[in-house]
């Protein structure tokens, strides 16, 4: 078996016609998927030698690669196969071979790689298909392009979150399947969030006390907090990110050391949301007598739902949290043009 796989890899490296197994590994799909495309849509090798496994020539491979690209944008498989065959083997009706074909608007879950997406943006369907194929480069390229085109908040609310939720629902309904899809998608979303300053214009951080971001003890879900961190960096808000499951003593020590303008406590589950911890943070003070300060404490995440506590600010969504925290800095975060106008007068 190992010798067979090594021969397939040598053939692939030399540009020879490849087997179904070698092509499946290259594309990040299963051999069963390739055989299904052949059976349903005639998207298989144009020439087959008797008594041998099917071998895919370079034109055959290019055609299937086109199929993958089209389905990743949300084009339904049947339509994607028609276009890929038309481009690869000449016109069979419709636009001429090589002529660009616009993506087809789609509805329904089948266009999302089998994930229960519901009525979402087409970009979410393309991202879902790439994630299900474990096509890491495609997932990363799509996420980066979406942030550049639509900005962080729209990409997070309308593409990243719906796709993550769909993967989670699929995982919950199918045992241990799709865990690897969620892990890969989460990793690349995290990578994109940390790359936001490189993807979109960001203001330099103002010279002021920062916002401290932390997950409550026992809370491991960090992606929403990472999204808020990226949104604050984009606005020029100084931040300190502590990440997942911050122990109480570590959080209190960080507050005493940096004297933050605000502390954001993220909780995904009600069982981890600690009201006494939040209240303790609001009571902390520092500074000289007569000018002592306390941090604003913002509770974020579904774990805090239904827990209205005096003295705490409850945030609902990324834009709400980022705007609320940005507002704490007042004129320090004025747009550059406004700041220049003020300086001239």
C-alpha positions in Angstrom: 0.0 0.0 0.0 2.8 2.4 0.9 4.6 1.5 -2.4 1.5 2.3 -4.3 1.1 5.7 -2.6 4.8 6.5 -3.2 4.4 5.7 -6.9 1.3 8.0 -7.1 3.2 10.8 -5.5 6.2 10.3 -7.9 3.7 10.4 -10.9 2.1 13.5 -9.5 5.4 15.3 -9.0 6.5 14.4 -12.6 3.4 15.8 -14.1 2.1 12.3 -15.3 -1.5 11.3 -15.3 -2.5 10.7 -11.7 -4.8 8.2 -9.9 -8.0 9.1 -8.2 -6.3 8.8 -4.8 -3.4 11.1 -5.6 -5.8 13.7 -7.1 -8.1 13.5 -4.0 -5.1 14.3 -1.8 -4.1 17.2 -3.9 -7.6 18.7 -3.9 -8.4 18.0 -0.3 -11.5 15.9 -1.1 -12.2 12.2 -0.7 -11.8 9.7 -3.6 -15.5 9.0 -3.1 -16.3 12.6 -3.9 -14.4 12.4 -7.2 -16.1 9.1 -8.1 -19.5 10.7 -7.3 -18.8 13.7 -9.5 -17.9 11.3 -12.3 -21.0 9.3 -11.9 -23.4 12.2 -11.4 -22.0 14.8 -13.7 -19.6 13.0 -16.1 -16.7 14.9 -14.5 -14.1 12.1 -14.8 -11.1 11.2 -16.9 -11.7 11.7 -20.6 -9.6 8.6 -21.5 -9.6 5.4 -19.6 -7.2 2.4 -20.2 -8.8 -1.0 -20.1 -7.8 -3.1 -17.0 -6.2 -0.2 -15.2 -7.2 2.3 -12.6 -8.6 5.6 -13.9 -5.8 8.1 -14.6 -6.4 11.8 -14.6 -4.6 13.9 -17.2 -3.6 17.5 -16.8 -6.8 18.8 -18.5 -8.9 16.4 -16.4 -7.2 17.8 -13.2 -7.7 21.4 -14.3 -11.4 20.7 -14.9 -11.9 19.2 -11.4 -9.9 22.1 -9.8 -12.3 24.5 -11.6 -15.2 22.5 -10.1 -13.7 22.9 -6.6 -13.2 26.7 -7.1 -16.8 27.1 -8.3 -18.4 25.1 -5.5 -16.2 27.0 -3.0 -17.9 30.3 -4.1 -21.4 28.8 -3.5 -22.2 27.6 -7.0 -24.4 24.5 -6.7 -22.5 21.3 -7.7 -24.6 20.5 -10.8 -24.1 24.0 -12.2 -20.4 24.1 -11.2 -19.9 20.8 -13.1 -21.6 22.1 -16.2 -19.4 25.2 -16.2 -16.2 23.2 -15.4 -16.9 20.7 -18.3 -17.7 23.6 -20.7 -14.4 25.4 -19.9 -12.3 22.2 -20.0 -13.8 20.3 -22.9 -15.3 23.0 -25.1 -18.7 24.6 -25.3 -21.9 22.6 -24.8 -24.2 25.6 -24.8 -24.1 28.9 -23.0 -21.0 31.1 -22.8 -18.0 30.2 -24.9 -15.2 28.1 -23.3 -12.9 30.4 -21.3 -15.4 33.1 -21.0 -15.9 34.1 -17.3 -19.2 32.9 -15.9 -20.6 34.8 -13.0 -21.3 33.0 -9.7 -24.9 31.8 -9.4 -26.9 33.1 -6.4 -27.9 30.1 -4.2 -30.2 29.2 -1.4 -30.7 26.2 0.7 -28.2 24.1 2.7 -26.8 21.9 -0.1 -24.6 24.8 -1.3 -22.8 24.9 2.1 -20.9 21.6 2.0 -23.6 19.8 3.9 -23.7 22.2 6.8 -27.0 23.6 8.0 -26.4 27.2 7.1 -29.9 28.4 6.5 -30.4 31.8 4.7 -27.0 33.4 4.8 -24.6 35.3 2.5 -23.2 33.5 -0.4 -19.7 34.1 0.9 -20.6 32.0 4.0 -21.4 29.1 1.7 -18.1 29.3 -0.1 -16.2 29.4 3.2 -18.2 26.4 4.5 -17.3 24.3 1.4 -13.6 25.2 1.7 -13.7 24.3 5.4 -15.4 21.0 4.9 -12.8 20.1 2.3 -10.1 21.1 4.8 -8.7 23.4 2.1 -6.7 25.6 4.5 -5.2 27.9 1.9 -8.6 28.6 0.4 -10.2 29.2 3.8 -7.4 31.7 4.7 -7.5 33.5 1.4 -11.3 33.8 1.6 -11.3 35.2 5.1 -8.6 37.7 4.4 -10.3 38.9 1.2 -13.6 39.3 3.0 -12.1 41.5 5.7 -10.4 43.6 3.0 -13.6 44.0 1.1 -16.3 44.2 3.7 -14.5 45.2 6.9 -14.1 43.3 10.2 -17.6 43.8 11.7 -19.6 42.7 8.6 -17.3 39.7 8.0 -17.5 38.6 11.7 -21.3 39.1 12.0 -22.4 37.9 8.6 -19.9 35.3 7.5 -17.6 34.0 10.3 -20.2 33.6 13.0 -22.9 31.9 10.8 -20.4 29.5 9.4 -19.0 28.6 12.9 -22.5 28.1 14.2 -23.3 25.8 11.3 -20.2 23.7 11.9 -21.2 23.5 15.6 -24.7 22.3 14.8 -23.4 19.7 12.4 -20.9 18.5 15.0 -23.6 18.2 17.7 -26.0 16.3 15.4 -23.4 13.8 13.9 -21.4 12.6 16.9 -17.7 13.2 16.6 -17.8 14.1 12.9 -16.8 17.6 11.7 -14.7 18.3 14.8 -11.7 18.7 12.5 -13.7 21.2 10.4 -14.5 23.3 13.4 -10.9 23.3 14.6 -9.5 24.2 11.2 -12.0 27.0 10.6 -11.5 28.4 14.1 -7.7 28.4 13.7 -7.9 30.4 10.4 -10.5 32.8 11.7 -8.2 33.5 14.7 -5.3 34.0 12.3 -7.4 36.5 10.3 -8.5 38.4 13.4 -4.9 38.8 14.5 -3.9 40.0 11.0 -6.6 42.7 10.8 -4.0 45.6 11.2 -2.3 44.2 8.1 -5.5 43.8 6.1 -7.3 47.1 6.7 -6.2 50.6 7.6 -5.8 51.0 11.4 -5.2 54.1 13.5 -2.2 54.2 15.8 -3.1 53.4 19.4 -3.7 56.5 21.5 -1.4 57.1 24.4 -3.7 56.3 27.2 -4.6 53.6 29.7 -5.7 50.4 27.8 -8.7 48.2 27.7 -8.1 44.8 29.4 -9.8 41.8 27.7 -10.1 38.5 29.5 -12.2 35.4 29.5 -13.6 34.5 32.9 -12.0 31.5 34.8 -12.9 28.2 33.1 -14.0 29.9 29.9 -12.0 28.6 26.9 -13.9 30.2 24.0 -11.8 33.2 22.9 -12.8 33.9 19.3 -15.4 36.6 20.1 -12.9 38.3 22.4 -10.3 38.1 19.6 -12.8 39.8 17.3 -13.4 42.6 19.8 -9.6 43.0 20.3 -9.2 43.3 16.5 -12.1 45.9 16.3 -10.5 48.0 19.0 -7.0 47.8 17.4 -8.7 49.0 14.2 -10.1 52.0 16.0 -6.8 52.9 17.7 -7.9 51.8 21.2 -5.0 50.5 23.3 -5.6 47.0 24.5 -4.2 44.2 26.6 -5.4 40.7 25.7 -5.2 38.1 28.4 -7.1 35.3 26.5 -8.7 32.2 27.8 -9.6 31.1 31.3 -7.8 33.8 33.2 -7.5 32.9 36.9 -9.0 35.4 39.3 -5.7 36.3 41.0 -4.0 36.8 37.7 -6.8 39.0 36.4 -6.7 41.2 39.6 -3.0 41.5 39.4 -3.2 42.6 35.8 -5.8 45.3 36.7 -3.6 46.6 39.5 -0.5 46.7 37.2 -2.0 48.4 34.1 -4.8 50.5 35.6 -7.1 50.0 32.6 -9.9 52.3 31.5 -12.1 49.3 31.2 -12.2 45.5 31.7 -14.1 43.2 29.4 -15.2 39.9 30.8 -16.2 37.3 28.2 -18.4 34.4 29.2 -19.8 31.9 26.7 -21.8 29.8 29.2 -23.9 30.9 32.1 -22.0 28.5 34.4 -18.8 30.5 33.9 -20.2 34.0 34.3 -19.2 35.2 37.8 -21.2 38.2 39.1 -19.1 38.4 42.3 -15.9 38.7 40.2 -17.4 41.4 38.0 -18.6 43.3 41.1 -15.2 43.0 42.7 -13.5 44.6 39.7 -15.9 47.6 39.8 -14.8 48.2 43.4 -11.1 48.3 42.6 -9.4 51.7 42.8 -6.0 53.1 42.1 -4.2 56.5 41.9 -3.5 59.3 44.3 -5.9 60.3 47.0 -8.5 62.6 45.7 -8.1 61.4 42.1 -8.6 57.7 42.4 -10.0 55.8 39.4 -12.0 52.6 38.9 -12.3 50.6 35.7 -15.5 50.4 33.7 -16.5 46.7 33.7 -18.2 45.4 30.5 -19.8 41.9 30.5 -19.9 40.3 27.1 -21.1 37.0 25.8 -24.2 34.8 26.1 -23.2 33.6 29.6 -24.2 37.0 31.0 -27.7 37.0 29.4 -30.4 37.9 32.0 -27.9 39.1 34.6 -28.4 42.8 34.9 -26.1 43.9 37.7 -25.8 47.5 38.9 -22.5 49.1 37.9 -21.8 46.7 35.0 -22.2 47.6 31.3 -23.7 44.8 29.2 -22.6 44.7 25.6 -24.6 43.1 22.8 -22.6 42.3 19.7 -19.2 43.3 18.3 -20.2 46.8 17.1 -21.9 47.7 20.3 -18.9 46.7 22.4 -16.3 48.4 20.2 -18.3 51.6 20.1 -18.9 51.6 23.8 -15.3 51.1 24.6 -14.1 53.6 22.0 -16.5 56.2 23.5 -14.6 56.0 26.8 -11.6 57.8 25.1 -13.6 60.8 23.9 -11.7 63.2 21.7 -8.6 61.1 21.8 -10.2 58.9 19.1 -11.4 61.7 16.9 -11.0 61.0 13.2 -7.6 62.2 11.8 -9.3 64.8 9.6 -11.2 66.2 12.6 -8.1 66.3 14.7 -6.2 68.1 12.0 -9.0 70.7 11.7 -8.9 71.3 15.5 -5.2 71.8 15.4 -5.4 74.4 12.6 -7.8 76.5 14.7 
